[in-house]
């Protein structure tokens, strides 16, 4: 019994150490060693320096979230599908409006 507890503590310590390493590297804006795929474009790890570039990134994120929501809606019940799609579209519009507002505020 003690050996099982000791083993679980070792696993927990390892998980915590890995998550701290990942968190620290993400905080620096760089992918953690082993997390970045060598096929990843360099632009994925470059910061958006202009308001327009930031808006484009936020818009891409909103569009990707909308696409995921559509996939979930289509997998759901047929009776609620139309409402789900309408809700996803409304969320996308809200996300894009929020992105536009954030980038306009940073231009001032």
PAVO-372884 format. One record per residue: x negated, y negated, z negated of N, C-alpha, C, O in turn; residue in three letters; residue number from 1. Coordinates in nm, 2 decimals. Layout:
[kelo [X,Y,Z],[X,Y,Z],[X,Y,Z],[X,Y,Z],'ALA',NUM]
...
This chain:
[kelo [-0.08,0.12,0.00],[0.00,0.00,0.00],[-0.09,-0.13,0.00],[-0.06,-0.22,0.07],'UNK',1]
[kelo [-0.19,-0.13,-0.08],[-0.28,-0.24,-0.09],[-0.35,-0.26,0.05],[-0.37,-0.38,0.09],'UNK',2]
[kelo [-0.38,-0.16,0.11],[-0.45,-0.16,0.24],[-0.36,-0.23,0.35],[-0.41,-0.31,0.43],'UNK',3]
[kelo [-0.23,-0.19,0.35],[-0.14,-0.25,0.44],[-0.12,-0.40,0.42],[-0.12,-0.48,0.51],'UNK',4]
[kelo [-0.11,-0.44,0.29],[-0.10,-0.58,0.26],[-0.23,-0.66,0.30],[-0.22,-0.77,0.36],'UNK',5]
[kelo [-0.34,-0.60,0.28],[-0.47,-0.66,0.32],[-0.48,-0.68,0.47],[-0.52,-0.78,0.52],'UNK',6]
[kelo [-0.43,-0.58,0.54],[-0.43,-0.58,0.69],[-0.33,-0.69,0.74],[-0.37,-0.77,0.83],'UNK',7]
[kelo [-0.22,-0.71,0.67],[-0.12,-0.81,0.71],[-0.18,-0.95,0.68],[-0.16,-1.04,0.76],'UNK',8]
[kelo [-0.26,-0.97,0.58],[-0.32,-1.09,0.54],[-0.43,-1.13,0.65],[-0.44,-1.24,0.69],'UNK',9]
[kelo [-0.50,-1.03,0.69],[-0.60,-1.05,0.80],[-0.54,-1.10,0.93],[-0.59,-1.19,0.99],'UNK',10]
[kelo [-0.43,-1.04,0.96],[-0.35,-1.08,1.08],[-0.30,-1.22,1.07],[-0.32,-1.30,1.16],'UNK',11]
[kelo [-0.24,-1.25,0.96],[-0.19,-1.38,0.93],[-0.30,-1.49,0.94],[-0.28,-1.59,1.00],'UNK',12]
[kelo [-0.41,-1.46,0.88],[-0.52,-1.55,0.88],[-0.57,-1.57,1.03],[-0.61,-1.69,1.07],'UNK',13]
[kelo [-0.58,-1.47,1.10],[-0.62,-1.48,1.24],[-0.52,-1.56,1.33],[-0.57,-1.65,1.41],'UNK',14]
[kelo [-0.39,-1.54,1.30],[-0.29,-1.62,1.38],[-0.30,-1.77,1.34],[-0.30,-1.85,1.43],'UNK',15]
[kelo [-0.32,-1.80,1.21],[-0.33,-1.94,1.17],[-0.46,-2.00,1.23],[-0.45,-2.12,1.28],'UNK',16]
[kelo [-0.57,-1.93,1.23],[-0.69,-1.98,1.29],[-0.67,-2.01,1.44],[-0.72,-2.12,1.48],'UNK',17]
[kelo [-0.61,-1.92,1.51],[-0.59,-1.94,1.65],[-0.50,-2.06,1.68],[-0.52,-2.14,1.76],'UNK',18]
[kelo [-0.39,-2.07,1.60],[-0.30,-2.18,1.62],[-0.36,-2.32,1.59],[-0.33,-2.42,1.65],'UNK',19]
[kelo [-0.45,-2.32,1.49],[-0.52,-2.45,1.45],[-0.61,-2.49,1.57],[-0.63,-2.60,1.60],'UNK',20]
[kelo [-0.68,-2.39,1.62],[-0.77,-2.42,1.74],[-0.70,-2.47,1.85],[-0.74,-2.57,1.92],'UNK',21]
[kelo [-0.58,-2.41,1.89],[-0.50,-2.46,2.00],[-0.45,-2.59,1.97],[-0.45,-2.68,2.06],'UNK',22]
[kelo [-0.40,-2.62,1.85],[-0.34,-2.75,1.82],[-0.45,-2.86,1.83],[-0.42,-2.97,1.88],'UNK',23]
[kelo [-0.57,-2.83,1.78],[-0.68,-2.93,1.78],[-0.71,-2.96,1.93],[-0.74,-3.08,1.96],'UNK',24]
[kelo [-0.72,-2.86,2.01],[-0.76,-2.89,2.15],[-0.65,-2.96,2.22],[-0.68,-3.04,2.31],'UNK',25]
[kelo [-0.53,-2.93,2.20],[-0.42,-3.00,2.26],[-0.41,-3.14,2.22],[-0.37,-3.23,2.29],'UNK',26]
[kelo [-0.44,-3.17,2.09],[-0.44,-3.30,2.04],[-0.55,-3.39,2.11],[-0.53,-3.51,2.12],'UNK',27]
[kelo [-0.65,-3.33,2.16],[-0.76,-3.40,2.23],[-0.72,-3.41,2.38],[-0.80,-3.47,2.45],'UNK',28]
[kelo [-0.61,-3.35,2.42],[-0.57,-3.36,2.56],[-0.64,-3.27,2.65],[-0.64,-3.29,2.78],'UNK',29]
[kelo [-0.71,-3.17,2.60],[-0.78,-3.07,2.68],[-0.73,-2.93,2.65],[-0.69,-2.91,2.54],'UNK',30]
[kelo [-0.72,-2.85,2.75],[-0.67,-2.71,2.72],[-0.77,-2.63,2.64],[-0.89,-2.65,2.65],'UNK',31]
[kelo [-0.72,-2.55,2.55],[-0.80,-2.47,2.47],[-0.88,-2.37,2.55],[-0.83,-2.32,2.66],'UNK',32]
[kelo [-0.99,-2.33,2.51],[-1.07,-2.23,2.58],[-0.99,-2.10,2.59],[-0.94,-2.05,2.49],'UNK',33]
[kelo [-0.98,-2.05,2.71],[-0.90,-1.93,2.74],[-0.76,-1.96,2.77],[-0.69,-1.87,2.82],'UNK',34]
[kelo [-0.71,-2.08,2.75],[-0.57,-2.11,2.78],[-0.56,-2.17,2.92],[-0.46,-2.14,2.98],'UNK',35]
[kelo [-0.66,-2.24,2.97],[-0.65,-2.30,3.10],[-0.68,-2.19,3.20],[-0.79,-2.13,3.19],'UNK',36]
[kelo [-0.59,-2.17,3.29],[-0.62,-2.08,3.40],[-0.71,-2.15,3.50],[-0.70,-2.27,3.53],'UNK',37]
[kelo [-0.81,-2.08,3.55],[-0.91,-2.14,3.64],[-0.84,-2.18,3.77],[-0.90,-2.27,3.84],'UNK',38]
[kelo [-0.72,-2.13,3.80],[-0.65,-2.18,3.92],[-0.57,-2.30,3.89],[-0.51,-2.36,3.99],'UNK',39]
[kelo [-0.56,-2.35,3.77],[-0.49,-2.47,3.74],[-0.55,-2.59,3.80],[-0.67,-2.61,3.80],'UNK',40]
[kelo [-0.47,-2.68,3.87],[-0.52,-2.80,3.92],[-0.57,-2.89,3.81],[-0.51,-2.90,3.70],'UNK',41]
[kelo [-0.68,-2.97,3.84],[-0.73,-3.06,3.74],[-0.63,-3.16,3.70],[-0.63,-3.21,3.59],'UNK',42]
[kelo [-0.54,-3.20,3.79],[-0.44,-3.31,3.77],[-0.35,-3.27,3.65],[-0.29,-3.36,3.59],'UNK',43]
[kelo [-0.33,-3.14,3.62],[-0.25,-3.10,3.51],[-0.30,-3.15,3.38],[-0.23,-3.15,3.28],'UNK',44]
[kelo [-0.43,-3.17,3.37],[-0.49,-3.21,3.25],[-0.54,-3.36,3.24],[-0.61,-3.40,3.15],'UNK',45]
[kelo [-0.49,-3.43,3.34],[-0.53,-3.58,3.34],[-0.41,-3.66,3.29],[-0.29,-3.63,3.32],'UNK',46]
[kelo [-0.44,-3.76,3.21],[-0.33,-3.84,3.16],[-0.28,-3.93,3.26],[-0.35,-3.98,3.35],'UNK',47]
[kelo [-0.15,-3.96,3.25],[-0.08,-4.06,3.34],[-0.12,-4.20,3.29],[-0.09,-4.24,3.18],'UNK',48]
[kelo [-0.19,-4.27,3.38],[-0.25,-4.40,3.34],[-0.16,-4.52,3.38],[-0.17,-4.63,3.32],'UNK',49]
[kelo [-0.07,-4.50,3.48],[0.02,-4.61,3.52],[0.16,-4.58,3.48],[0.20,-4.46,3.47],'UNK',50]
[kelo [0.24,-4.68,3.46],[0.38,-4.66,3.43],[0.45,-4.58,3.54],[0.54,-4.49,3.51],'UNK',51]
[kelo [0.42,-4.60,3.67],[0.49,-4.53,3.77],[0.45,-4.38,3.77],[0.53,-4.29,3.79],'UNK',52]
[kelo [0.32,-4.35,3.74],[0.28,-4.21,3.73],[0.34,-4.15,3.61],[0.38,-4.03,3.62],'UNK',53]
[kelo [0.36,-4.22,3.50],[0.43,-4.16,3.39],[0.57,-4.13,3.42],[0.63,-4.03,3.38],'UNK',54]
[kelo [0.64,-4.22,3.49],[0.78,-4.20,3.53],[0.79,-4.08,3.62],[0.88,-4.00,3.60],'UNK',55]
[kelo [0.70,-4.07,3.71],[0.71,-3.95,3.80],[0.69,-3.82,3.73],[0.76,-3.72,3.76],'UNK',56]
[kelo [0.61,-3.82,3.63],[0.59,-3.70,3.55],[0.71,-3.67,3.47],[0.76,-3.55,3.46],'UNK',57]
[kelo [0.77,-3.77,3.40],[0.89,-3.75,3.33],[1.01,-3.71,3.42],[1.09,-3.63,3.37],'UNK',58]
[kelo [1.01,-3.76,3.54],[1.12,-3.72,3.63],[1.10,-3.57,3.67],[1.20,-3.50,3.68],'UNK',59]
[kelo [0.98,-3.53,3.70],[0.95,-3.39,3.73],[0.99,-3.30,3.61],[1.05,-3.19,3.64],'UNK',60]
[kelo [0.97,-3.34,3.49],[1.01,-3.26,3.37],[1.16,-3.26,3.37],[1.21,-3.15,3.34],'UNK',61]
[kelo [1.23,-3.37,3.39],[1.38,-3.36,3.39],[1.43,-3.27,3.49],[1.53,-3.20,3.47],'UNK',62]
[kelo [1.37,-3.28,3.61],[1.42,-3.19,3.72],[1.39,-3.05,3.69],[1.48,-2.96,3.73],'UNK',63]
[kelo [1.28,-3.02,3.63],[1.25,-2.88,3.60],[1.35,-2.83,3.49],[1.39,-2.71,3.49],'UNK',64]
[kelo [1.38,-2.91,3.39],[1.47,-2.87,3.29],[1.61,-2.85,3.35],[1.68,-2.76,3.31],'UNK',65]
[kelo [1.65,-2.93,3.45],[1.78,-2.92,3.51],[1.78,-2.78,3.59],[1.88,-2.71,3.58],'UNK',66]
[kelo [1.67,-2.75,3.65],[1.67,-2.62,3.73],[1.68,-2.50,3.63],[1.75,-2.41,3.67],'UNK',67]
[kelo [1.61,-2.51,3.52],[1.63,-2.40,3.42],[1.77,-2.39,3.37],[1.82,-2.28,3.35],'UNK',68]
[kelo [1.83,-2.51,3.34],[1.97,-2.51,3.29],[2.06,-2.45,3.40],[2.15,-2.37,3.36],'UNK',69]
[kelo [2.04,-2.48,3.52],[2.12,-2.42,3.63],[2.11,-2.27,3.63],[2.21,-2.20,3.65],'UNK',70]
[kelo [1.99,-2.22,3.62],[1.97,-2.08,3.61],[2.05,-2.01,3.50],[2.11,-1.91,3.51],'UNK',71]
[kelo [2.04,-2.08,3.38],[2.12,-2.03,3.27],[2.27,-2.03,3.29],[2.34,-1.94,3.25],'UNK',72]
[kelo [2.31,-2.14,3.35],[2.46,-2.16,3.38],[2.50,-2.05,3.47],[2.61,-1.99,3.45],'UNK',73]
[kelo [2.43,-2.02,3.58],[2.46,-1.92,3.67],[2.46,-1.78,3.61],[2.53,-1.69,3.66],'UNK',74]
[kelo [2.38,-1.76,3.51],[2.38,-1.63,3.44],[2.49,-1.61,3.34],[2.52,-1.50,3.29],'UNK',75]
[kelo [2.55,-1.72,3.31],[2.66,-1.72,3.20],[2.79,-1.68,3.26],[2.80,-1.63,3.37],'UNK',76]
[kelo [2.89,-1.69,3.18],[3.03,-1.66,3.22],[3.08,-1.74,3.33],[3.05,-1.86,3.33],'UNK',77]
[kelo [3.15,-1.68,3.42],[3.21,-1.75,3.53],[3.31,-1.86,3.49],[3.31,-1.97,3.56],'UNK',78]
[kelo [3.38,-1.84,3.39],[3.49,-1.94,3.35],[3.43,-2.07,3.30],[3.49,-2.17,3.32],'UNK',79]
[kelo [3.31,-2.06,3.24],[3.25,-2.19,3.19],[3.13,-2.24,3.28],[3.07,-2.34,3.24],'UNK',80]
[kelo [3.11,-2.18,3.39],[3.00,-2.22,3.48],[3.01,-2.36,3.53],[2.91,-2.43,3.52],'UNK',81]
[kelo [3.12,-2.41,3.57],[3.14,-2.54,3.63],[3.11,-2.65,3.52],[3.04,-2.74,3.54],'UNK',82]
[kelo [3.16,-2.62,3.40],[3.14,-2.72,3.29],[2.99,-2.72,3.25],[2.93,-2.82,3.22],'UNK',83]
[kelo [2.93,-2.60,3.25],[2.78,-2.59,3.22],[2.70,-2.67,3.32],[2.61,-2.74,3.28],'UNK',84]
[kelo [2.73,-2.65,3.45],[2.66,-2.72,3.55],[2.68,-2.87,3.54],[2.58,-2.95,3.56],'UNK',85]
[kelo [2.80,-2.92,3.51],[2.83,-3.06,3.49],[2.75,-3.12,3.37],[2.69,-3.23,3.38],'UNK',86]
[kelo [2.74,-3.04,3.27],[2.67,-3.08,3.15],[2.52,-3.09,3.18],[2.45,-3.18,3.13],'UNK',87]
[kelo [2.47,-2.99,3.25],[2.32,-3.00,3.29],[2.29,-3.12,3.38],[2.19,-3.18,3.36],'UNK',88]
[kelo [2.38,-3.15,3.47],[2.36,-3.26,3.56],[2.36,-3.39,3.48],[2.28,-3.48,3.50],'UNK',89]
[kelo [2.46,-3.40,3.38],[2.46,-3.52,3.30],[2.34,-3.54,3.22],[2.29,-3.65,3.20],'UNK',90]
[kelo [2.29,-3.43,3.16],[2.16,-3.43,3.09],[2.05,-3.48,3.17],[1.96,-3.55,3.13],'UNK',91]
[kelo [2.04,-3.43,3.30],[1.93,-3.47,3.39],[1.94,-3.62,3.41],[1.84,-3.69,3.41],'UNK',92]
[kelo [2.06,-3.67,3.44],[2.07,-3.81,3.46],[2.03,-3.89,3.34],[1.97,-4.00,3.35],'UNK',93]
[kelo [2.07,-3.85,3.22],[2.03,-3.91,3.10],[1.88,-3.91,3.08],[1.82,-4.01,3.04],'UNK',94]
[kelo [1.82,-3.80,3.11],[1.67,-3.79,3.10],[1.60,-3.88,3.19],[1.50,-3.94,3.16],'UNK',95]
[kelo [1.65,-3.89,3.31],[1.59,-3.98,3.41],[1.60,-4.13,3.37],[1.51,-4.21,3.39],'UNK',96]
[kelo [1.72,-4.16,3.32],[1.75,-4.30,3.28],[1.66,-4.33,3.16],[1.61,-4.44,3.15],'UNK',97]
[kelo [1.64,-4.24,3.07],[1.55,-4.26,2.96],[1.41,-4.28,3.00],[1.33,-4.36,2.95],'UNK',98]
[kelo [1.36,-4.20,3.10],[1.23,-4.21,3.16],[1.21,-4.35,3.22],[1.11,-4.41,3.20],'UNK',99]
[kelo [1.31,-4.39,3.29],[1.30,-4.52,3.36],[1.29,-4.63,3.25],[1.21,-4.72,3.27],'UNK',100]
[kelo [1.37,-4.62,3.15],[1.37,-4.72,3.04],[1.23,-4.72,2.97],[1.17,-4.83,2.95],'UNK',101]
[kelo [1.18,-4.60,2.94],[1.04,-4.60,2.88],[0.93,-4.66,2.96],[0.85,-4.73,2.91],'UNK',102]
[kelo [0.94,-4.63,3.09],[0.83,-4.69,3.18],[0.85,-4.83,3.20],[0.75,-4.91,3.22],'UNK',103]
[kelo [0.97,-4.88,3.20],[1.00,-5.03,3.22],[0.95,-5.10,3.10],[0.90,-5.21,3.11],'UNK',104]
[kelo [0.97,-5.04,2.98],[0.93,-5.11,2.86],[0.78,-5.12,2.85],[0.73,-5.21,2.80],'UNK',105]
[kelo [0.71,-5.02,2.90],[0.56,-5.02,2.90],[0.50,-5.12,3.00],[0.38,-5.15,2.99],'UNK',106]
[kelo [0.58,-5.16,3.10],[0.53,-5.26,3.20],[0.53,-5.40,3.14],[0.46,-5.49,3.19],'UNK',107]
[kelo [0.61,-5.42,3.04],[0.62,-5.56,2.98],[0.51,-5.59,2.89],[0.51,-5.70,2.83],'UNK',108]
